[in-house]
C-alpha cells in the first residue's frame, strides 16, 4: 500500500535519479521534471507496489511509460519541419550521394572507437551536439527507436504514420547524425 | 547491383525490420565490393552503441539533480492528493 509518507521518501531518495533518467531520454528539463511529477502522482494513486521489487525499479517502470507518452507528443506536436522532404522515399538521402546516386559524395571514414574515459567523454559531448542539430522530430523518433527500443510497428501505430515513413525518417536521422559525427569527431 | 544510396537505405532499415532474403543477398554482395558502405555499416553500429552509452552516462551523472523548486512543487502536489 502506498502512502503519502512513502511517496515523499521516494521523492527524496530517488527524485534525482528519476530526473536524470528522464532528462537523458527527453533532453528537455521542463518535460523531464513533469515526467517525474506525474510518476510520483501515479505512484500515490496506484496500489500495485507490492514490495517485491525495489521502489526505484517500480518507479522507473512507471516513468518509462510517461517518457514514451511524452516523446510521442514531441513527435506529434512539433511543427512539421520540412516534413514533406522527410517523408519522400525517393529523394531521402540524395544530398549525400552523387547525381545518379551510385556513390557517396564524401566517403565514410573508418571511425576509431573512442578509447579511454576522456575520449569517450569527448565523443559523447559531440554526439549530444549532433543530436541537437537534427530536426527535433527526427531526433525524438531516433531516441524512441534506438534507446527506448520501441518496436517499429508499435511506434507507427501510435504515431499514425506508415512504416515507410518511419524508415525514411530514421534513415534521415542516421544519415544526418553520421555526417555530423564524421565532421566533428574525425575532424578534430 | 545496388547503388550506394540503396545499400545505405537497406542498412538503415535492417535495424528496424527484417530484410527479405533477396535484399540480404543483394546487400551482402554490395558490401563485398564496397569499402565505403562497409564503413557506413560499422558507423551505424558505433552510433547505436554510442546512443546507449550516452544515455547511461547521463543517468549516472550525479551533478544533474532535480531542482529544489521542482522538489517543493512535486511535494506540494503529493500533499494535495492526500
Interface residues (C-beta under 8 A of the other chain):
Chain A: X4 X7 X8 X11 X15 X16 X17 X18 X19 X20 X21 X23 X24 X25 X33 X36 X37 X40 X41 X44 X45 X92 X93 X94 X96 X97 X100 X101 X102 X103 X104 X107 X108 X109 X110 X111 X113 X120 X121 X123 X124 X127 X128 X142 X143 X145 X146 X147 X152 X163 X166 X167 X170 X171 X174 X175 X177 X178 X181 X182
Chain B: X3 X4 X5 X6 X8 X9 X12 X13 X15 X16 X17 X36 X37 X39 X40 X42 X43 X44 X46 X47 X48 X50 X51 X52 X53 X54 X55 X56 X57 X58 X59 X60 X61 X62 X64 X65 X66 X67 X70 X71 X73 X74 X75 X77 X78 X79 X81 X82
